[in-house]
Amino acid sequence: MLAVELPDRRMTLKTFSVINDSRLDRDATARLLQDHVKRSLLPYKYPRIVEFVDDLPKTATGKIDRQALAAANGRAGAAGARHA
């Protein structure tokens, strides 16, 4: 999950998720993910933007490379994203 700046200069949360079953409806899956986070955490902490990716970039030690996600987010914009 990353904090991203919207065009109107506000900040929001964006999550990147890998979906293994291509038959699943991405909008419905994003809504399920958002609802789960709202129930598990405080409601204002849920990601407003869900982007599905083929795979997550990893560092040499196997951890998710958030810097690469942030860099890709800056170049790609909101392509493939679902806004709440």
CYANA upper distance limits for C-alpha pairs under 8 A (distance plus 0.5 A):
  1 MET  CA     13 LEU  CA      7.08
  1 MET  CA     14 LYS  CA      5.96
  1 MET  CA     15 THR  CA      4.70
  1 MET  CA     16 PHE  CA      6.94
  1 MET  CA     47 PRO  CA      7.99
  2 LEU  CA     13 LEU  CA      6.15
  2 LEU  CA     14 LYS  CA      5.75
  2 LEU  CA     15 THR  CA      6.81
  2 LEU  CA     66 ARG  CA      8.42
  2 LEU  CA     70 ALA  CA      7.82
  3 ALA  CA     11 MET  CA      6.88
  3 ALA  CA     12 THR  CA      6.03
  3 ALA  CA     13 LEU  CA      5.10
  3 ALA  CA     14 LYS  CA      6.68
  4 VAL  CA     11 MET  CA      6.04
  4 VAL  CA     12 THR  CA      6.01
  4 VAL  CA     13 LEU  CA      6.63
  4 VAL  CA     14 LYS  CA      7.10
  5 GLU  CA      9 ARG  CA      6.20
  5 GLU  CA     10 ARG  CA      6.21
  5 GLU  CA     11 MET  CA      5.00
  5 GLU  CA     12 THR  CA      6.97
  6 LEU  CA     10 ARG  CA      5.86
  6 LEU  CA     11 MET  CA      6.45
  6 LEU  CA     12 THR  CA      7.60
 12 THR  CA     47 PRO  CA      7.84
 12 THR  CA     48 ARG  CA      7.04
 12 THR  CA     49 ILE  CA      8.37
 13 LEU  CA     45 LYS  CA      8.23
 13 LEU  CA     46 TYR  CA      7.71
 13 LEU  CA     47 PRO  CA      5.13
 13 LEU  CA     48 ARG  CA      6.22
 13 LEU  CA     49 ILE  CA      6.99
 14 LYS  CA     47 PRO  CA      5.68
 14 LYS  CA     48 ARG  CA      6.63
 14 LYS  CA     49 ILE  CA      5.06
 14 LYS  CA     50 VAL  CA      6.30
 14 LYS  CA     51 GLU  CA      7.89
 15 THR  CA     47 PRO  CA      6.53
 15 THR  CA     49 ILE  CA      6.83
 15 THR  CA     50 VAL  CA      5.51
 15 THR  CA     51 GLU  CA      6.68
 16 PHE  CA     50 VAL  CA      6.58
 16 PHE  CA     51 GLU  CA      5.41
 16 PHE  CA     52 PHE  CA      6.24
 16 PHE  CA     53 VAL  CA      7.09
 16 PHE  CA     56 LEU  CA      8.34
 17 SER  CA     50 VAL  CA      7.75
 17 SER  CA     51 GLU  CA      6.75
 17 SER  CA     52 PHE  CA      5.36
 17 SER  CA     53 VAL  CA      6.54
 17 SER  CA     56 LEU  CA      8.34
 18 VAL  CA     52 PHE  CA      6.07
 18 VAL  CA     53 VAL  CA      5.79
 18 VAL  CA     54 ASP  CA      6.33
 18 VAL  CA     55 ASP  CA      6.44
 18 VAL  CA     56 LEU  CA      7.77
 19 ILE  CA     52 PHE  CA      7.13
 19 ILE  CA     53 VAL  CA      7.92
 19 ILE  CA     54 ASP  CA      7.83
 24 LEU  CA     29 THR  CA      7.59
 25 ASP  CA     29 THR  CA      6.59
 26 ARG  CA     30 ALA  CA      6.46
 26 ARG  CA     52 PHE  CA      8.36
 27 ASP  CA     31 ARG  CA      6.74
 27 ASP  CA     82 ARG  CA      7.30
 28 ALA  CA     32 LEU  CA      6.71
 29 THR  CA     33 LEU  CA      6.68
 30 ALA  CA     34 GLN  CA      6.64
 30 ALA  CA     50 VAL  CA      6.58
 30 ALA  CA     82 ARG  CA      7.74
 31 ARG  CA     35 ASP  CA      6.55
 32 LEU  CA     36 HIS  CA      6.60
 33 LEU  CA     37 VAL  CA      6.83
 34 GLN  CA     38 LYS  CA      6.71
 34 GLN  CA     46 TYR  CA      6.49
 34 GLN  CA     47 PRO  CA      6.95
 34 GLN  CA     48 ARG  CA      8.19
 35 ASP  CA     39 ARG  CA      6.81
 36 HIS  CA     40 SER  CA      6.65
 37 VAL  CA     41 LEU  CA      6.21
 37 VAL  CA     43 PRO  CA      8.06
 37 VAL  CA     45 LYS  CA      8.23
 37 VAL  CA     46 TYR  CA      6.06
 38 LYS  CA     42 LEU  CA      6.60
 38 LYS  CA     43 PRO  CA      4.97
 38 LYS  CA     44 TYR  CA      8.00
 38 LYS  CA     45 LYS  CA      7.68
 38 LYS  CA     46 TYR  CA      6.07
 39 ARG  CA     43 PRO  CA      7.53
 41 LEU  CA     45 LYS  CA      7.09
 41 LEU  CA     46 TYR  CA      7.98
 42 LEU  CA     46 TYR  CA      8.08
 48 ARG  CA     83 HIS  CA      6.42
 48 ARG  CA     84 ALA  CA      5.63
 49 ILE  CA     81 ALA  CA      6.86
 49 ILE  CA     82 ARG  CA      6.05
 49 ILE  CA     83 HIS  CA      5.10
 49 ILE  CA     84 ALA  CA      6.74
 50 VAL  CA     81 ALA  CA      6.08
 50 VAL  CA     82 ARG  CA      5.74
 50 VAL  CA     83 HIS  CA      7.21
 51 GLU  CA     78 ALA  CA      8.43
 51 GLU  CA     80 GLY  CA      6.36
 51 GLU  CA     81 ALA  CA      4.70
 51 GLU  CA     82 ARG  CA      6.71
 52 PHE  CA     80 GLY  CA      7.21
 52 PHE  CA     81 ALA  CA      7.40
 56 LEU  CA     64 ILE  CA      7.04
 56 LEU  CA     65 ASP  CA      8.20
 56 LEU  CA     69 LEU  CA      8.38
 57 PRO  CA     64 ILE  CA      6.38
 57 PRO  CA     65 ASP  CA      5.92
 57 PRO  CA     66 ARG  CA      8.38
 57 PRO  CA     68 ALA  CA      7.12
 57 PRO  CA     69 LEU  CA      7.57
 58 LYS  CA     62 GLY  CA      5.81
 58 LYS  CA     63 LYS  CA      5.82
 58 LYS  CA     64 ILE  CA      5.04
 58 LYS  CA     65 ASP  CA      5.39
 59 THR  CA     63 LYS  CA      5.88
 59 THR  CA     64 ILE  CA      6.76
 59 THR  CA     65 ASP  CA      5.87
 65 ASP  CA     69 LEU  CA      7.04
 66 ARG  CA     70 ALA  CA      6.59
 67 GLN  CA     71 ALA  CA      6.62
 68 ALA  CA     72 ALA  CA      6.52
 69 LEU  CA     73 ASN  CA      6.46
 70 ALA  CA     74 GLY  CA      6.76
 71 ALA  CA     75 ARG  CA      7.03
 72 ALA  CA     76 ALA  CA      6.37
 73 ASN  CA     77 GLY  CA      6.06
 73 ASN  CA     78 ALA  CA      7.96
